[in-house]
Amino acid sequence: MKFSIVSKAVVPDVSLIDPETTASMDPFLSACTGIDALVHAIEAFVSTGHGPLTDPHALEAMRLINGNLVQMIANPADIALREKIMLGSMQAGLAFSNAILGAVHAMSHSLGGFLDLPHGLCNAVLVEHVVAFNYNSAPERFKVIAETFGIDCRGLTHPQIRGRLVEHLIALKRAIGFHETLGLHGVRVADIPFLSQHAMHDPCILTNPRESSQRDVEVVYGEAL
């Protein structure tokens, strides 16, 4: 399984945010890290640990990444685009390092360790399924996310907004090259209880906006097969 290491001993004295250091990243790695940063922002904004200090960082991260990721993947040598994504990633980090994350990351940590898959790819496979699962537990906050992504929510009911938000996430994923399901990467129905058990022990599940049982997690994994 994948484990996180958190300690004051690994906090740097100085952190340099330099997009030139990402210029050699291939499109797949750029897409993986970009979608991971976007999920950081989404989960931090709806986390039960969110607050007035984390929300602005999460929203600005979503605005920057949603607005520039597709173009950056299509134009990998454009340092100005890479800078916007890197700033978005930094803002998302400021948000989630204080608000923590949710079920996407709890399930992704279990999945990535089990299959040795890139972390961002795991997030990409799971994100719309977890958003649909969580929506009714934080509908107004998910509406703000949808509006931040440019979705016109005027006159829409929450079920309609949820549908538009899920469609937007799927379209964004496809635009940067993600068409995967868990089944395409070898996950079997028989693996789901094992993956779910480990996801339930991940700290990120504790700040998911919807309280989740192991059975809930199993159902979401099943939808992503």
C-alpha positions in Angstrom: 0.0 0.0 0.0 1.0 3.7 -0.4 1.8 5.5 2.8 2.1 9.2 3.5 5.0 10.6 5.6 4.1 13.8 7.5 6.6 15.4 9.8 7.9 18.9 10.7 11.4 17.4 9.9 10.6 17.4 6.2 9.3 21.0 6.0 11.7 23.0 3.8 13.2 26.3 4.9 12.7 27.6 1.3 10.5 26.3 -1.5 11.2 27.4 -5.1 8.2 27.2 -7.5 9.9 27.1 -10.9 8.0 25.9 -14.0 11.2 25.4 -16.0 11.9 22.3 -13.9 8.8 20.7 -15.4 9.6 21.3 -19.0 11.0 17.8 -19.6 7.9 16.1 -18.3 6.1 14.1 -21.0 2.4 14.7 -21.6 1.2 11.6 -19.6 3.2 12.6 -16.5 2.0 16.2 -16.9 -1.6 15.0 -17.2 -1.2 12.8 -14.1 0.2 15.5 -11.9 -2.3 18.1 -13.2 -5.3 16.0 -12.5 -3.9 15.1 -9.1 -3.5 18.8 -8.2 -7.1 19.4 -9.4 -8.4 16.6 -7.2 -6.4 18.1 -4.3 -8.3 21.3 -4.7 -11.7 19.7 -5.1 -11.4 17.5 -2.1 -9.9 20.2 0.1 -12.9 22.5 -0.7 -15.5 19.9 0.3 -13.5 18.3 3.1 -15.0 18.4 6.6 -11.8 20.2 7.6 -12.2 23.1 5.1 -12.3 26.7 6.4 -12.0 30.4 5.4 -8.2 30.1 5.2 -8.2 27.0 2.8 -11.2 27.8 0.6 -9.6 30.7 -1.4 -6.6 28.6 -2.2 -8.7 25.6 -3.3 -10.9 27.8 -5.5 -8.0 29.6 -7.2 -6.3 26.2 -7.8 -9.4 24.9 -9.5 -9.7 28.1 -11.6 -6.0 27.9 -12.7 -5.9 24.2 -13.4 -9.3 23.8 -15.0 -8.6 26.8 -17.3 -5.1 25.8 -18.4 -4.5 22.1 -18.1 -5.8 21.0 -21.5 -3.9 23.8 -23.3 -0.7 22.9 -21.3 -0.9 19.3 -22.3 -1.3 20.3 -26.0 1.5 22.8 -25.7 4.1 21.3 -23.4 6.9 23.7 -24.2 4.7 26.8 -23.2 6.3 27.8 -19.9 3.6 30.4 -19.2 1.0 27.6 -19.2 3.2 25.4 -17.1 3.6 28.3 -14.6 -0.2 28.6 -14.2 -0.5 24.9 -13.6 2.4 25.0 -11.1 0.8 27.9 -9.2 -2.5 26.0 -9.2 -0.7 23.0 -7.8 0.9 25.1 -5.1 -2.5 26.7 -4.2 -4.0 23.3 -4.0 -1.2 22.2 -1.7 -1.8 25.1 0.6 -5.5 24.1 0.8 -5.2 20.3 1.3 -2.2 20.4 3.6 -4.6 22.2 6.1 -8.0 20.9 5.1 -6.9 17.3 4.3 -8.6 15.3 1.5 -11.3 12.8 1.0 -12.4 9.4 -0.5 -10.7 9.9 -3.9 -7.3 9.9 -2.2 -8.2 7.3 0.3 -9.2 4.9 -2.5 -6.4 6.1 -4.8 -3.7 5.3 -2.2 -5.1 1.8 -1.8 -5.4 1.3 -5.5 -2.0 2.7 -6.5 -0.1 0.6 -3.9 -2.0 -2.5 -5.0 -1.4 -2.1 -8.8 1.7 0.1 -8.8 -0.1 2.7 -10.9 0.7 6.4 -11.2 -1.1 8.3 -8.4 -2.7 10.8 -10.7 -4.0 8.1 -13.0 -5.8 6.5 -10.0 -7.3 9.8 -9.1 -8.5 10.3 -12.7 -10.2 6.9 -12.7 -12.1 7.6 -9.5 -12.8 11.3 -9.3 -16.2 11.6 -11.0 -17.5 8.5 -9.2 -16.6 9.9 -5.8 -18.0 13.4 -6.7 -21.3 11.8 -7.6 -21.3 9.8 -4.4 -20.4 12.8 -2.2 -22.5 15.5 -3.9 -25.6 15.4 -1.7 -23.5 15.8 1.4 -22.2 19.2 0.3 -24.4 20.4 -2.5 -23.8 24.1 -2.1 -20.1 23.6 -2.1 -20.2 21.4 -5.2 -22.3 24.0 -6.9 -19.5 26.5 -6.2 -17.1 24.1 -7.8 -19.3 23.7 -10.8 -19.5 27.5 -11.2 -15.7 27.8 -10.8 -15.4 25.3 -13.7 -17.6 27.7 -15.8 -20.8 25.7 -15.6 -23.9 27.9 -15.8 -25.9 26.7 -12.8 -28.7 29.2 -13.1 -32.1 27.6 -12.8 -30.7 24.1 -12.4 -31.6 21.7 -9.6 -28.9 20.0 -7.6 -29.3 16.7 -9.5 -28.8 18.6 -12.7 -25.8 20.4 -11.4 -24.3 17.1 -10.2 -24.8 15.6 -13.7 -23.2 18.6 -15.4 -20.3 18.5 -13.0 -19.7 14.8 -13.6 -19.9 15.4 -17.3 -17.4 18.2 -17.1 -14.9 16.1 -15.2 -15.2 13.2 -17.7 -14.7 15.6 -20.6 -11.7 17.2 -19.0 -10.1 13.8 -18.4 -10.7 12.7 -22.0 -9.3 15.9 -23.3 -6.0 15.2 -21.5 -5.9 11.5 -22.6 -7.6 9.6 -19.8 -10.1 7.0 -20.9 -9.2 4.3 -18.3 -11.4 2.2 -16.1 -10.2 0.1 -13.2 -10.9 -3.1 -15.2 -8.5 -2.0 -18.0 -5.8 -2.0 -15.4 -6.5 -5.5 -14.1 -8.8 -4.8 -11.1 -11.3 -7.6 -10.6 -14.5 -7.7 -8.7 -12.8 -10.1 -6.3 -10.1 -7.4 -5.5 -12.6 -4.8 -4.3 -13.1 -5.9 -0.7 -9.3 -5.9 -0.2 -8.9 -2.5 -1.7 -11.9 -1.1 0.2 -10.6 -2.5 3.5 -7.3 -0.6 3.1 -9.1 2.6 1.9 -11.1 2.6 5.1 -7.9 2.7 7.1 -6.6 5.7 5.2 -6.7 9.0 7.1 -8.2 10.9 4.1 -11.5 8.9 4.5 -12.1 10.7 7.8 -12.5 14.1 6.2 -14.6 13.0 3.3 -17.8 15.1 3.3 -20.0 11.9 3.3 -19.5 9.4 6.0 -18.5 6.2 4.3 -18.8 2.6 5.2 -16.7 -0.2 3.6 -19.7 -1.2 1.6 -20.0 2.4 0.2 -16.4 2.3 -0.9 -16.9 -1.1 -2.5 -19.8 0.3 -4.5 -17.8 3.2 -5.8 -14.9 1.0 -6.8 -17.4 -1.2 -8.6 -18.8 1.8 -10.5 -15.2 2.6 -11.7 -14.5 -0.9 -13.0 
